[in-house]
Amino acid sequence: MPDSPLSDSPYEVLGVSADADAAALRLAYRRALRSAHPDTGGDPARFHAVQRAWTLIGTPEARAAFDRGSRGATPAPTREAWAPAAPRRPRDSRPLARSYGHPGGLTRELYLDRIREWSGRGVTVADPYDPALVRSAPRDIRHILADALAEEATARALSTLGIAYTVWHDVATDAAGPGLPPKLDHLVLGPTGLFAVQSEDWGGPVALKRGELVGEALGGERPFRALAARAKAIGRAARVKPTALVIVVPDDHAAESLQLGGSIRGAVVALVRSSRLASAVREGIPGSAHLGGTEVMEVRSRLQAVVRFA
C-alpha cells in the first residue's frame, strides 16, 4: 500500500472494524479476495491491496505488530515517512537545478494549523505526525498532509534536472482553489519550456478527459482550471506565458506515465506520474514550445523580478 496519509488501513481494505475477531477477519478476507480476483472480473490493483492487507493483519502476530504501530509504538507507516525530512547531501557531484522557495512549506503550515484546530483548543498535540493521530483525522486534513508530501517529492525530482533549469517553489499568486492557499506549487524554466506544475495526491486514480481531470476522489474539483488561473497570475505579472500545465500524481493514480489533454490558453495540459516527471520536463512535453538560450535568460530575469513566495 502507498505510504500516503490517504491510504486505506488494512481493516478498511477488508471492510471490517479494527476490533473484529479472527473469524470475522478471515471471512472478510475471503470475500474481498473473491470479489477482487482478476479471474472473476475483479480489479488487479484491488486484488493486490487485499493480499497486502492480509499480510499485515492476517495472523495474530502480524496483527498485534500492526496494532501496536497504529497506536504509535512502532508506527506503520513510520512517523518519519510523514514528518519533514532533514536536508541531505546529493549522492553525486552533478550540478542541480537552481531552486528557490520552500517546497511544501505553506501546505505543511496549513496542515499543522488544521490538525491542532481539529484536536481541540487546550489540547497539546505532542506529535502532529503520529500515524495514529493522522489516520484518525478527517480526510480533508489528511489530504493536506498528502499534498505536502507530494510537493516535496516533486521538488526532489525537479532538482535533478541540472543547471540549465530554474525552479521556484511555493510561488505566491492571487488565485487559489477551494480551501487551498493562493500559491503555485512549482514553476520550472529551462530550454524545453516554462512549466506550471501542481503536485497532488487525492488518494485515488484520476484521468484526463476533455482538458480536465476526472475521478471519484476529486470531489468536484477542477484542478487544471485552478492551475491555469494560478499560472496566468504569474504570467501576467512577468509578461510571459507557460508552455505547459502539468499535474503530478503518485504513480498508481494514473493509468499512463504521461497523458496529454489538449491545451488551455496555448499551454499544453499534461497528467504525469511522479516517477516520469523529471524525464518529461527534460525531454519536453509533446506539443509544447521549446525556448532558445537567449529567451530562457530573458524569461528568467522577468520571473526573478516578480516572483514572491507564499
Disulfide bonds with the S-S distance in Angstrom:
none
